[in-house]
């Protein structure tokens, strides 16, 4: 049985509202809400505003991350939604981001990460060995 540790959506949003894409606090709020709506657990986040415009940021979630880089001058945002485990639906975050960024169009591809062919069920975050046991 083939199983994967995680799912990663690489997304591009076009025709977005440039005012939204250049507002660091709003982008932070939108990404954090996308994480919560997808049932993720937020651990931390950091965002940076570029001069003269553009925002990069990441919301670290217990299940991996959601990151963004914006080009307000082109109405474009590149987003990475990487989730692990079965409790999260990254497509919920994608749809929320598409709507909140005001995207006229978007494209996305999903990758399965950490693919294993196992006879037993793959368990996310199994008990691990200590450093000294390695």
Backbone torsions as a table, in degrees:
resi	resn	phi	psi	omega
1	UNK	NA	125.7	-179.2
2	UNK	-88.5	129.4	-178.1
3	UNK	-136.2	158.4	179.9
4	UNK	-127.4	146.4	177.0
5	UNK	-73.3	-33.9	-175.2
6	UNK	-150.9	170.1	176.6
7	UNK	-124.5	136.8	-179.9
8	UNK	-130.3	124.8	176.3
9	UNK	-106.2	122.9	173.1
10	UNK	-100.6	117.1	-172.5
11	UNK	-123.3	147.5	173.9
12	UNK	-127.2	131.1	179.9
13	UNK	-117.9	125.7	-177.2
14	UNK	-115.2	154.1	177.2
15	UNK	66.4	30.4	-179.9
16	UNK	-78.0	160.0	176.7
17	UNK	-67.3	115.4	-176.9
18	UNK	-63.0	-30.2	178.5
19	UNK	-66.2	-37.8	176.6
20	UNK	-66.5	-45.5	-176.6
21	UNK	-64.9	-17.4	-178.6
22	UNK	-105.9	5.3	-177.7
23	UNK	-103.6	101.1	-174.9
24	UNK	-57.4	-47.5	-178.2
25	UNK	-65.1	-38.4	178.8
26	UNK	-68.5	-43.0	177.7
27	UNK	-60.8	-42.5	178.2
28	UNK	-59.5	-47.1	-179.5
29	UNK	-63.2	-42.2	-179.9
30	UNK	-63.5	-46.0	-179.6
31	UNK	-66.1	-39.7	178.6
32	UNK	-64.5	-42.2	177.6
33	UNK	-65.1	-37.3	177.3
34	UNK	-60.9	-41.9	178.3
35	UNK	-62.2	-47.4	-178.4
36	UNK	-64.7	-41.7	-179.2
37	UNK	-65.2	-28.0	179.3
38	UNK	-86.5	4.0	177.4
39	UNK	78.9	23.4	179.0
40	UNK	-86.3	160.8	177.7
41	UNK	-106.8	112.7	-178.4
42	UNK	-73.7	131.8	178.0
43	UNK	-103.4	-46.1	-177.0
44	UNK	-167.0	170.2	174.9
45	UNK	-155.7	155.2	174.9
46	UNK	-148.1	141.5	-177.9
47	UNK	-139.1	151.2	-179.9
48	UNK	-138.1	135.1	174.8
49	UNK	-99.3	129.6	179.6
50	UNK	-91.4	155.5	176.2
51	UNK	-105.4	126.5	11.8
52	UNK	-89.3	-16.1	179.8
53	UNK	-160.6	163.0	-179.8
54	UNK	113.4	147.7	-178.3
55	UNK	-133.2	138.2	168.7
56	UNK	-122.8	143.4	178.9
57	UNK	-166.2	163.6	179.0
58	UNK	-143.2	138.8	170.5
59	UNK	-110.3	114.1	177.2
60	UNK	-83.5	126.7	178.6
61	UNK	-116.6	155.8	179.5
62	UNK	-57.1	-25.0	-177.1
63	UNK	-96.5	4.0	173.0
64	UNK	138.8	-108.8	-176.5
65	UNK	-163.8	162.5	168.3
66	UNK	-131.7	124.2	-178.5
67	UNK	-129.0	159.9	-177.5
68	UNK	-146.6	148.9	166.7
69	UNK	-137.5	130.2	-175.8
70	UNK	-114.9	149.2	172.3
71	UNK	-125.3	84.6	-177.5
72	UNK	-57.7	-34.5	-178.1
73	UNK	-64.3	-18.3	177.3
74	UNK	-114.1	-0.7	-177.7
75	UNK	63.6	32.2	-171.7
76	UNK	-121.4	141.4	173.7
77	UNK	-136.1	135.0	174.2
78	UNK	-105.7	129.3	-174.4
79	UNK	-131.1	143.4	176.2
80	UNK	-124.5	120.3	178.1
81	UNK	-117.6	107.3	-176.5
82	UNK	-116.9	118.9	-178.6
83	UNK	-129.1	149.1	176.5
84	UNK	-124.7	152.6	179.8
85	UNK	89.8	176.4	-175.5
86	UNK	-103.5	-1.0	-174.0
87	UNK	-88.6	-4.5	-175.2
88	UNK	-120.0	142.6	173.5
89	UNK	-113.6	102.0	-177.3
90	UNK	-62.7	-22.3	179.4
91	UNK	-71.1	-23.8	173.6
92	UNK	-65.1	-44.6	177.7
93	UNK	-63.3	-42.9	179.5
94	UNK	-57.6	-51.6	-178.4
95	UNK	-61.7	-40.7	178.3
96	UNK	-62.7	-46.7	179.5
97	UNK	-62.1	-42.8	179.0
98	UNK	-55.8	-46.0	-178.8
99	UNK	-69.8	-48.0	-173.9
100	UNK	-70.8	-27.9	177.2
101	UNK	-82.1	-8.2	-179.7
102	UNK	70.7	33.4	-176.2
103	UNK	-67.5	131.8	173.4
104	UNK	-78.5	-30.4	176.8
105	UNK	-152.9	164.1	-179.5
106	UNK	-153.9	163.3	171.2
107	UNK	-142.8	151.9	-178.7
108	UNK	-155.8	152.3	171.4
109	UNK	-135.9	143.3	179.0
110	UNK	-106.5	132.5	175.4
111	UNK	-112.6	142.1	171.2
112	UNK	-95.7	128.3	-175.6
113	UNK	-110.6	143.3	179.6
114	UNK	65.5	60.1	-176.6
115	UNK	-86.2	128.9	-179.3
116	UNK	-130.2	144.0	173.4
117	UNK	-105.6	99.0	-174.5
118	UNK	-121.1	150.7	175.0
119	UNK	-82.9	-21.0	178.9
120	UNK	-108.9	164.6	-179.3
121	UNK	-69.0	134.6	177.6
122	UNK	-74.8	125.0	-179.0
123	UNK	-107.6	124.4	178.6
124	UNK	-73.0	133.4	179.4
125	UNK	58.0	54.3	176.4
126	UNK	-69.0	165.6	177.1
127	UNK	-58.4	131.7	-175.1
128	UNK	-109.2	163.4	176.5
129	UNK	-74.6	154.5	174.7
130	UNK	-79.9	163.5	-179.2
131	UNK	-58.5	-37.2	-177.9
132	UNK	-71.4	-22.2	-179.0
133	UNK	-82.0	-9.3	-178.9
134	UNK	-79.9	NA	NA
